[in-house]
């Protein structure tokens, strides 16, 4: 039986859980070129099949928020961790598009289930302690993603992809299970108050689409999706930079996101969140566009110059976009009357459908033209973000 833990211990355990979540689900992203080669797919085909994770995302988003509210978070976290680990192994061993498709849908559902549960716990902690921690926790998620990216980059051409993910999935599953058991006394419990019950059908009866929040969230997160999906492939195949160094721009992008998320609280006493959002989104979008234009002009003959330009561009972009997604989610929670688990599910349903469409557009733009043009799409989307700064007025 787990003993009760204090607020400091709870926050440290949440940080660890967010770190391992990022470490596990992003561990294979820098090695997408190998996964794509195993499946023998074109850019358009690979981007399309990866985007099918949205099916699993959608099912989880429609159900998990209510299950967390009704039954608590513990067992959803346990099942989510197990499915994340198993699906990762199948995804990185598969040479069959069908097996890969099934695995990516399962992983999509597991990611959303774990995401809703762990972020609901973060909001629960935030409401109890009156401390703004969501962006901080997102920073630890990014730290896990960065750590896995660095490991993946170092092990390219040294350790087989399947061996690497087998070991990592096993370690992450064990550690996540131990943390969930330890933090269980403080996890969201089943809601036994009949007056506050939110049933699954309530999601549809009272479904509220916050257009401004949904639009803003799509605009701010697409660059992170695009960088995760395509950065390693772009640098390796389009820029002709081979070996582990091709993961460097993605690693620096993630590192900059961590720095931004962990240090946002230092800026908030001096600047409003809407002021920061406007300037950060413009900085991020323009940095990517400038970097892609620069490497297109210089060409790929000077590999050192290319990697330096992309590293600077991606670093600035990561810093600018670092806190935008978590801040929009915080605004969504503040503006809604529903429990945080339901808010995350509702906003996620709309968002995942829009992200699914955008990932297809980016994938087939890459196939029809080039990844240089495709990566400019999410960068241009960031330039529209200032139009939605009003959503932070009440945050």
GITA-V209433 format. One record per residue. RES is the residue in one letter. SS is DSSP state (helix for helix, strand for strand, loop for the rest). PHI is phi in radians with two decimals (none if undefined). OMEGA is omega in whole degrees, 0 to 359 (999 if undefined). Layout:
res:RES ss:SS phi:PHI omega:OMEGA
res:RES ss:SS phi:PHI omega:OMEGA
//
This chain:
res:X ss:loop phi:none omega:181
res:X ss:loop phi:-1.28 omega:176
res:X ss:loop phi:-1.50 omega:178
res:X ss:loop phi:-1.09 omega:181
res:X ss:loop phi:-2.13 omega:181
res:X ss:loop phi:-1.47 omega:185
res:X ss:helix phi:-1.08 omega:181
res:X ss:helix phi:-1.12 omega:178
res:X ss:helix phi:-1.12 omega:180
res:X ss:helix phi:-1.06 omega:180
res:X ss:helix phi:-1.12 omega:179
res:X ss:helix phi:-1.12 omega:178
res:X ss:helix phi:-1.18 omega:176
res:X ss:helix phi:-1.09 omega:177
res:X ss:helix phi:-1.02 omega:179
res:X ss:helix phi:-1.11 omega:180
res:X ss:helix phi:-1.19 omega:176
res:X ss:helix phi:-1.10 omega:180
res:X ss:helix phi:-1.05 omega:181
res:X ss:helix phi:-1.18 omega:176
res:X ss:helix phi:-1.06 omega:178
res:X ss:helix phi:-1.12 omega:180
res:X ss:helix phi:-1.05 omega:185
res:X ss:helix phi:-1.25 omega:188
res:X ss:helix phi:-1.36 omega:180
res:X ss:loop phi:-1.76 omega:187
res:X ss:loop phi:-1.09 omega:184
res:X ss:loop phi:-1.73 omega:185
res:X ss:helix phi:-1.07 omega:179
res:X ss:helix phi:-1.12 omega:181
res:X ss:helix phi:-1.87 omega:175
res:X ss:helix phi:-0.92 omega:178
res:X ss:helix phi:-0.97 omega:178
res:X ss:helix phi:-1.21 omega:178
res:X ss:helix phi:-1.10 omega:179
res:X ss:helix phi:-1.07 omega:179
res:X ss:helix phi:-1.17 omega:178
res:X ss:helix phi:-1.06 omega:183
res:X ss:helix phi:-1.51 omega:180
res:X ss:loop phi:1.01 omega:182
res:X ss:loop phi:-2.00 omega:173
res:X ss:loop phi:-1.39 omega:178
res:X ss:helix phi:-1.01 omega:181
res:X ss:helix phi:-1.11 omega:180
res:X ss:helix phi:-1.16 omega:181
res:X ss:helix phi:-1.14 omega:179
res:X ss:helix phi:-1.07 omega:181
res:X ss:helix phi:-1.19 omega:183
res:X ss:helix phi:-1.24 omega:177
res:X ss:helix phi:-1.13 omega:182
res:X ss:helix phi:-1.20 omega:179
res:X ss:loop phi:-1.21 omega:171
res:X ss:helix phi:-0.99 omega:180
res:X ss:helix phi:-1.04 omega:179
res:X ss:helix phi:-1.11 omega:177
res:X ss:helix phi:-1.13 omega:176
res:X ss:helix phi:-0.96 omega:186
res:X ss:helix phi:-1.14 omega:179
res:X ss:helix phi:-1.03 omega:181
res:X ss:helix phi:-1.16 omega:182
res:X ss:helix phi:-1.13 omega:180
res:X ss:helix phi:-1.37 omega:188
res:X ss:helix phi:-2.18 omega:192
res:X ss:helix phi:-1.16 omega:180
res:X ss:helix phi:-0.98 omega:180
res:X ss:helix phi:-1.29 omega:178
res:X ss:helix phi:-1.18 omega:176
res:X ss:helix phi:-1.08 omega:181
res:X ss:helix phi:-1.13 omega:185
res:X ss:helix phi:-1.51 omega:187
res:X ss:helix phi:-2.00 omega:183
res:X ss:strand phi:1.64 omega:190
res:X ss:loop phi:-1.73 omega:193
res:X ss:helix phi:-1.02 omega:187
res:X ss:helix phi:-1.27 omega:175
res:X ss:helix phi:-1.18 omega:176
res:X ss:helix phi:-1.14 omega:179
res:X ss:helix phi:-1.08 omega:181
res:X ss:helix phi:-1.14 omega:179
res:X ss:helix phi:-1.04 omega:180
res:X ss:helix phi:-1.09 omega:180
res:X ss:helix phi:-1.12 omega:181
res:X ss:helix phi:-1.18 omega:177
res:X ss:helix phi:-1.06 omega:182
res:X ss:helix phi:-1.22 omega:181
res:X ss:helix phi:-1.13 omega:182
res:X ss:helix phi:-1.13 omega:179
res:X ss:helix phi:-1.06 omega:180
res:X ss:helix phi:-1.08 omega:180
res:X ss:helix phi:-1.14 omega:182
res:X ss:helix phi:-1.11 omega:186
res:X ss:helix phi:-1.63 omega:176
res:X ss:helix phi:-1.83 omega:191
res:X ss:loop phi:-1.29 omega:169
res:X ss:loop phi:-2.00 omega:180
res:X ss:loop phi:-1.84 omega:179
res:X ss:helix phi:-1.11 omega:181
res:X ss:helix phi:-1.18 omega:178
res:X ss:helix phi:-1.08 omega:179
res:X ss:helix phi:-1.09 omega:180
res:X ss:helix phi:-1.05 omega:179
res:X ss:helix phi:-1.07 omega:182
res:X ss:helix phi:-1.17 omega:182
res:X ss:helix phi:-1.23 omega:176
res:X ss:helix phi:-1.18 omega:177
res:X ss:helix phi:-1.09 omega:180
res:X ss:helix phi:-1.12 omega:178
res:X ss:helix phi:-1.03 omega:178
res:X ss:helix phi:-1.13 omega:180
res:X ss:helix phi:-1.15 omega:178
res:X ss:helix phi:-1.07 omega:181
res:X ss:helix phi:-1.14 omega:179
res:X ss:helix phi:-1.08 omega:180
res:X ss:helix phi:-1.19 omega:180
res:X ss:helix phi:-1.04 omega:180
res:X ss:helix phi:-1.12 omega:183
res:X ss:helix phi:-1.12 omega:186
res:X ss:helix phi:-1.30 omega:178
res:X ss:helix phi:-1.29 omega:174
res:X ss:helix phi:-1.08 omega:177
res:X ss:helix phi:-1.13 omega:177
res:X ss:helix phi:-1.10 omega:177
res:X ss:helix phi:-1.14 omega:178
res:X ss:helix phi:-1.07 omega:176
res:X ss:helix phi:-1.08 omega:182
res:X ss:helix phi:-1.08 omega:179
res:X ss:helix phi:-1.16 omega:182
res:X ss:helix phi:-1.29 omega:187
res:X ss:helix phi:-1.78 omega:182
res:X ss:loop phi:1.06 omega:177
res:X ss:loop phi:-2.01 omega:179
res:X ss:loop phi:-1.42 omega:186
res:X ss:loop phi:-2.15 omega:186
res:X ss:helix phi:-1.07 omega:179
res:X ss:helix phi:-1.14 omega:177
res:X ss:helix phi:-1.06 omega:180
res:X ss:helix phi:-1.11 omega:176
res:X ss:helix phi:-1.09 omega:176
res:X ss:helix phi:-1.11 omega:177
res:X ss:helix phi:-1.24 omega:173
res:X ss:helix phi:-1.04 omega:179
res:X ss:helix phi:-1.14 omega:177
res:X ss:helix phi:-1.09 omega:176
res:X ss:helix phi:-1.10 omega:178
res:X ss:helix phi:-1.10 omega:179
res:X ss:helix phi:-1.12 omega:182
res:X ss:helix phi:-1.04 omega:180
res:X ss:helix phi:-1.17 omega:179
res:X ss:helix phi:-1.14 omega:179
res:X ss:helix phi:-1.14 omega:178
res:X ss:helix phi:-1.08 omega:181
res:X ss:helix phi:-1.05 omega:180
res:X ss:helix phi:-1.10 omega:180
res:X ss:helix phi:-1.20 omega:186
res:X ss:helix phi:-1.62 omega:176
res:X ss:loop phi:-1.01 omega:181
res:X ss:loop phi:1.21 omega:178
res:X ss:loop phi:-2.00 omega:180
res:X ss:loop phi:-2.18 omega:180
res:X ss:loop phi:-1.05 omega:182
res:X ss:helix phi:-0.96 omega:182
res:X ss:helix phi:-1.12 omega:179
res:X ss:helix phi:-1.10 omega:180
res:X ss:helix phi:-1.06 omega:183
res:X ss:helix phi:-1.29 omega:176
res:X ss:helix phi:-1.02 omega:182
res:X ss:helix phi:-1.14 omega:184
res:X ss:helix phi:-1.13 omega:180
res:X ss:helix phi:-1.08 omega:181
res:X ss:helix phi:-1.13 omega:181
res:X ss:helix phi:-1.11 omega:181
res:X ss:helix phi:-1.10 omega:180
res:X ss:helix phi:-1.08 omega:180
res:X ss:helix phi:-1.10 omega:182
res:X ss:helix phi:-1.15 omega:179
res:X ss:helix phi:-1.12 omega:179
res:X ss:helix phi:-1.09 omega:179
res:X ss:helix phi:-1.12 omega:179
res:X ss:helix phi:-1.16 omega:180
res:X ss:helix phi:-1.06 omega:178
res:X ss:helix phi:-1.09 omega:182
res:X ss:helix phi:-1.17 omega:184
res:X ss:helix phi:-1.54 omega:187
res:X ss:helix phi:-0.95 omega:179
res:X ss:helix phi:-1.08 omega:183
res:X ss:helix phi:-1.79 omega:180
res:X ss:loop phi:-1.24 omega:177
res:X ss:loop phi:-0.98 omega:180
res:X ss:strand phi:-1.66 omega:176
res:X ss:loop phi:-1.05 omega:179
res:X ss:loop phi:-1.45 omega:182
res:X ss:loop phi:-1.71 omega:179
res:X ss:loop phi:-1.49 omega:184
res:X ss:helix phi:-1.09 omega:181
res:X ss:helix phi:-1.32 omega:183
res:X ss:helix phi:-1.95 omega:181
res:X ss:loop phi:-1.16 omega:174
res:X ss:loop phi:-2.07 omega:181
res:X ss:loop phi:-1.44 omega:184
res:X ss:helix phi:-1.01 omega:182
res:X ss:helix phi:-1.23 omega:178
res:X ss:helix phi:-1.13 omega:180
res:X ss:helix phi:-1.12 omega:180
res:X ss:helix phi:-1.53 omega:179
res:X ss:helix phi:-1.14 omega:183
res:X ss:loop phi:-1.94 omega:184
res:X ss:loop phi:-1.15 omega:180
res:X ss:loop phi:-2.01 omega:177
res:X ss:loop phi:-1.74 omega:174
res:X ss:loop phi:-1.49 omega:188
res:X ss:helix phi:-1.02 omega:182
res:X ss:helix phi:-1.10 omega:180
res:X ss:helix phi:-1.16 omega:181
res:X ss:helix phi:-1.07 omega:179
res:X ss:helix phi:-1.15 omega:181
res:X ss:helix phi:-1.10 omega:181
res:X ss:helix phi:-1.11 omega:177
res:X ss:helix phi:-1.03 omega:183
res:X ss:helix phi:-1.12 omega:186
res:X ss:helix phi:-1.47 omega:185
res:X ss:helix phi:-1.72 omega:185
res:X ss:helix phi:-1.15 omega:179
res:X ss:helix phi:-1.13 omega:179
res:X ss:helix phi:-1.11 omega:176
res:X ss:helix phi:-1.08 omega:184
res:X ss:helix phi:-1.14 omega:178
res:X ss:helix phi:-1.12 omega:178
res:X ss:helix phi:-1.09 omega:183
res:X ss:helix phi:-1.26 omega:197
res:X ss:helix phi:-2.15 omega:186
res:X ss:helix phi:-1.02 omega:182
res:X ss:helix phi:-1.12 omega:179
res:X ss:helix phi:-1.16 omega:180
res:X ss:helix phi:-1.05 omega:183
res:X ss:helix phi:-1.20 omega:183
res:X ss:helix phi:-1.34 omega:188
res:X ss:helix phi:-1.59 omega:181
res:X ss:helix phi:-1.46 omega:182
res:X ss:loop phi:-1.57 omega:175
res:X ss:loop phi:1.09 omega:178
res:X ss:loop phi:-1.79 omega:188
res:X ss:loop phi:-1.78 omega:180
res:X ss:loop phi:1.37 omega:183
res:X ss:helix phi:-1.09 omega:183
res:X ss:helix phi:-1.10 omega:181
res:X ss:helix phi:-1.17 omega:178
res:X ss:helix phi:-1.54 omega:186
res:X ss:helix phi:-1.03 omega:179
res:X ss:helix phi:-1.02 omega:178
res:X ss:helix phi:-1.14 omega:179
res:X ss:helix phi:-1.08 omega:180
res:X ss:helix phi:-1.19 omega:175
res:X ss:helix phi:-1.03 omega:181
res:X ss:helix phi:-1.18 omega:178
res:X ss:helix phi:-1.04 omega:179
res:X ss:helix phi:-1.13 omega:177
res:X ss:helix phi:-1.10 omega:178
res:X ss:helix phi:-1.09 omega:181
res:X ss:helix phi:-1.03 omega:180
res:X ss:helix phi:-1.12 omega:183
res:X ss:helix phi:-1.22 omega:182
res:X ss:helix phi:-1.36 omega:183
res:X ss:helix phi:-2.01 omega:180
res:X ss:helix phi:-1.00 omega:183
res:X ss:helix phi:-1.07 omega:178
res:X ss:helix phi:-1.30 omega:181
res:X ss:helix phi:-1.60 omega:186
res:X ss:helix phi:-1.07 omega:176
res:X ss:loop phi:-1.15 omega:184
res:X ss:loop phi:-1.81 omega:184
res:X ss:loop phi:-2.30 omega:176
res:X ss:loop phi:-1.32 omega:183
res:X ss:helix phi:-1.16 omega:179
res:X ss:helix phi:-1.22 omega:176
res:X ss:helix phi:-1.09 omega:180
res:X ss:helix phi:-1.15 omega:182
res:X ss:helix phi:-1.07 omega:181
res:X ss:helix phi:-1.04 omega:185
res:X ss:helix phi:-1.27 omega:181
res:X ss:helix phi:-1.19 omega:181
res:X ss:helix phi:-1.15 omega:178
res:X ss:helix phi:-1.15 omega:179
res:X ss:helix phi:-1.05 omega:183
res:X ss:helix phi:-1.14 omega:182
res:X ss:helix phi:-1.09 omega:182
res:X ss:helix phi:-1.18 omega:180
res:X ss:helix phi:-1.13 omega:179
res:X ss:helix phi:-1.12 omega:180
res:X ss:helix phi:-1.06 omega:181
res:X ss:helix phi:-1.11 omega:180
res:X ss:helix phi:-1.12 omega:181
res:X ss:helix phi:-1.18 omega:177
res:X ss:helix phi:-1.08 omega:183
res:X ss:helix phi:-1.09 omega:181
res:X ss:helix phi:-1.27 omega:176
res:X ss:helix phi:-1.20 omega:180
res:X ss:helix phi:-1.30 omega:184
res:X ss:helix phi:-1.32 omega:182
res:X ss:loop phi:1.43 omega:186
res:X ss:loop phi:-1.83 omega:184
res:X ss:loop phi:-1.19 omega:179
res:X ss:loop phi:-1.68 omega:185
res:X ss:helix phi:-1.11 omega:180
res:X ss:helix phi:-1.11 omega:180
res:X ss:helix phi:-1.11 omega:180
res:X ss:helix phi:-1.06 omega:183
res:X ss:helix phi:-1.17 omega:178
res:X ss:helix phi:-1.17 omega:180
res:X ss:helix phi:-1.06 omega:181
res:X ss:helix phi:-1.16 omega:179
res:X ss:helix phi:-1.13 omega:178
res:X ss:helix phi:-1.14 omega:181
res:X ss:helix phi:-1.07 omega:182
res:X ss:helix phi:-1.22 omega:178
res:X ss:helix phi:-1.12 omega:179
res:X ss:helix phi:-1.09 omega:180
res:X ss:helix phi:-1.12 omega:179
res:X ss:helix phi:-1.13 omega:178
res:X ss:helix phi:-1.11 omega:181
res:X ss:helix phi:-1.16 omega:184
res:X ss:helix phi:-1.62 omega:191
res:X ss:loop phi:-0.97 omega:188
res:X ss:loop phi:-1.77 omega:187
res:X ss:helix phi:-1.14 omega:181
res:X ss:helix phi:-1.07 omega:178
res:X ss:helix phi:-1.03 omega:180
res:X ss:helix phi:-1.19 omega:177
res:X ss:helix phi:-1.15 omega:177
res:X ss:helix phi:-1.11 omega:177
res:X ss:helix phi:-1.13 omega:177
res:X ss:helix phi:-1.13 omega:179
res:X ss:helix phi:-1.06 omega:180
res:X ss:helix phi:-1.13 omega:180
res:X ss:helix phi:-1.17 omega:185
res:X ss:helix phi:-1.47 omega:186
res:X ss:loop phi:-1.78 omega:178
res:X ss:loop phi:-1.61 omega:184
res:X ss:loop phi:-1.49 omega:173
res:X ss:loop phi:-1.05 omega:186
res:X ss:helix phi:-1.02 omega:180
res:X ss:helix phi:-1.09 omega:179
res:X ss:helix phi:-1.30 omega:178
res:X ss:helix phi:-1.05 omega:181
res:X ss:helix phi:-1.06 omega:179
res:X ss:helix phi:-1.15 omega:182
res:X ss:helix phi:-1.13 omega:181
res:X ss:helix phi:-1.15 omega:179
res:X ss:helix phi:-1.19 omega:179
res:X ss:helix phi:-1.03 omega:179
res:X ss:helix phi:-1.13 omega:186
res:X ss:helix phi:-1.13 omega:184
res:X ss:helix phi:-1.18 omega:177
res:X ss:helix phi:-1.15 omega:180
res:X ss:helix phi:-1.21 omega:178
res:X ss:helix phi:-1.12 omega:178
res:X ss:helix phi:-0.98 omega:179
res:X ss:helix phi:-1.11 omega:183
res:X ss:helix phi:-1.17 omega:178
res:X ss:helix phi:-1.16 omega:175
res:X ss:helix phi:-1.14 omega:180
res:X ss:helix phi:-1.06 omega:180
res:X ss:helix phi:-1.14 omega:181
res:X ss:helix phi:-1.08 omega:184
res:X ss:helix phi:-1.41 omega:169
res:X ss:helix phi:-1.18 omega:176
res:X ss:helix phi:-1.08 omega:181
res:X ss:helix phi:-1.21 omega:184
res:X ss:helix phi:-1.39 omega:182
res:X ss:loop phi:-2.11 omega:178
res:X ss:loop phi:-2.82 omega:177
res:X ss:helix phi:-1.19 omega:177
res:X ss:helix phi:-1.05 omega:179
res:X ss:helix phi:-1.23 omega:182
res:X ss:helix phi:-1.06 omega:181
res:X ss:helix phi:-1.25 omega:176
res:X ss:helix phi:-1.30 omega:182
res:X ss:helix phi:-1.08 omega:178
res:X ss:helix phi:-1.16 omega:177
res:X ss:helix phi:-1.14 omega:177
res:X ss:helix phi:-1.14 omega:178
res:X ss:helix phi:-1.07 omega:179
res:X ss:helix phi:-1.13 omega:181
res:X ss:loop phi:-1.24 omega:179
res:X ss:loop phi:-1.61 omega:185
res:X ss:helix phi:-0.95 omega:181
res:X ss:helix phi:-0.93 omega:179
res:X ss:helix phi:-1.12 omega:185
res:X ss:helix phi:-1.95 omega:182
res:X ss:helix phi:-1.12 omega:182
res:X ss:helix phi:-1.13 omega:182
res:X ss:helix phi:-1.15 omega:181
res:X ss:helix phi:-1.66 omega:185
res:X ss:loop phi:-1.04 omega:183
res:X ss:loop phi:-1.76 omega:183
res:X ss:loop phi:-1.43 omega:999
//
